[in-house]
Amino acid sequence: MSKTAMQQGHQFHPGDVAIWWKRIPGGPYVYPIKVTVLAVTSKRVKVAAEDDGTYVTRFVPPESLQPQT
């Protein structure tokens, strides 16, 4: 994974498309999920994604997001 969003100084906005590096429970491994930003709070980013065939909404730390260009 490249530099995190926080290290890059990236600010997310509703409608942005990003990659969420989802951590697998119980281990140090992550895998990419394409997400759409719905809202931004002071500590988390609300995203919508398809995860394992189900559409989900999650609040994730901005460090786990990689902006898409």
C-alpha beads as a LAMMPS data file, in Angstrom:
LAMMPS data file: protein, C-alpha beads

69 atoms
68 bonds

1 atom types
1 bond types

-500.0 500.0 xlo xhi
-500.0 500.0 ylo yhi
-500.0 500.0 zlo zhi

Masses

1 110.0

Atoms # bond

1 1 1 0.000 0.000 0.000
2 1 1 1.250 3.489 -0.792
3 1 1 1.224 6.455 1.584
4 1 1 -2.000 6.788 3.524
5 1 1 -4.457 9.609 2.928
6 1 1 -3.399 11.301 6.164
7 1 1 0.294 11.269 5.172
8 1 1 -0.603 12.746 1.793
9 1 1 -2.772 15.440 3.390
10 1 1 -5.768 14.344 1.302
11 1 1 -9.216 15.630 2.235
12 1 1 -12.125 13.409 1.223
13 1 1 -15.447 14.814 0.049
14 1 1 -18.847 13.186 -0.574
15 1 1 -18.880 11.538 -3.987
16 1 1 -15.133 10.792 -4.030
17 1 1 -14.112 7.297 -5.104
18 1 1 -11.374 5.611 -3.099
19 1 1 -9.861 2.251 -2.222
20 1 1 -10.559 1.061 1.317
21 1 1 -7.814 -1.231 2.604
22 1 1 -10.048 -3.469 4.722
23 1 1 -8.249 -5.283 7.511
24 1 1 -8.995 -8.991 7.851
25 1 1 -9.954 -9.750 11.486
26 1 1 -7.302 -11.557 13.495
27 1 1 -4.391 -10.788 11.229
28 1 1 -2.171 -8.136 9.718
29 1 1 -3.575 -8.627 6.210
30 1 1 -5.663 -6.136 4.227
31 1 1 -7.450 -6.277 0.894
32 1 1 -8.736 -3.512 -1.389
33 1 1 -12.407 -2.599 -1.771
34 1 1 -13.599 0.181 -4.081
35 1 1 -15.791 2.615 -2.114
36 1 1 -17.718 5.847 -2.570
37 1 1 -17.446 8.501 0.126
38 1 1 -20.838 9.446 1.585
39 1 1 -19.834 11.804 4.401
40 1 1 -16.823 12.967 6.381
41 1 1 -16.718 13.461 10.164
42 1 1 -13.886 14.740 12.325
43 1 1 -12.442 11.242 12.853
44 1 1 -14.066 8.917 10.319
45 1 1 -15.182 8.728 6.710
46 1 1 -18.573 7.188 5.905
47 1 1 -18.287 4.998 2.805
48 1 1 -20.544 2.734 0.750
49 1 1 -19.186 -0.402 -0.901
50 1 1 -19.968 -3.883 -2.110
51 1 1 -18.332 -6.302 0.323
52 1 1 -18.695 -10.056 -0.251
53 1 1 -21.700 -9.515 -2.523
54 1 1 -23.567 -7.285 -0.065
55 1 1 -23.867 -3.493 -0.220
56 1 1 -22.657 -2.039 3.069
57 1 1 -22.106 1.333 4.716
58 1 1 -19.093 1.664 6.998
59 1 1 -17.372 4.373 9.025
60 1 1 -13.630 3.937 8.422
61 1 1 -10.533 5.843 9.514
62 1 1 -9.125 8.030 6.729
63 1 1 -5.744 6.260 7.119
64 1 1 -7.316 3.142 5.589
65 1 1 -8.397 4.963 2.407
66 1 1 -6.360 5.547 -0.736
67 1 1 -7.687 8.249 -3.082
68 1 1 -8.378 7.273 -6.700
69 1 1 -7.116 9.524 -9.464

Bonds

1 1 1 2
2 1 2 3
3 1 3 4
4 1 4 5
5 1 5 6
6 1 6 7
7 1 7 8
8 1 8 9
9 1 9 10
10 1 10 11
11 1 11 12
12 1 12 13
13 1 13 14
14 1 14 15
15 1 15 16
16 1 16 17
17 1 17 18
18 1 18 19
19 1 19 20
20 1 20 21
21 1 21 22
22 1 22 23
23 1 23 24
24 1 24 25
25 1 25 26
26 1 26 27
27 1 27 28
28 1 28 29
29 1 29 30
30 1 30 31
31 1 31 32
32 1 32 33
33 1 33 34
34 1 34 35
35 1 35 36
36 1 36 37
37 1 37 38
38 1 38 39
39 1 39 40
40 1 40 41
41 1 41 42
42 1 42 43
43 1 43 44
44 1 44 45
45 1 45 46
46 1 46 47
47 1 47 48
48 1 48 49
49 1 49 50
50 1 50 51
51 1 51 52
52 1 52 53
53 1 53 54
54 1 54 55
55 1 55 56
56 1 56 57
57 1 57 58
58 1 58 59
59 1 59 60
60 1 60 61
61 1 61 62
62 1 62 63
63 1 63 64
64 1 64 65
65 1 65 66
66 1 66 67
67 1 67 68
68 1 68 69
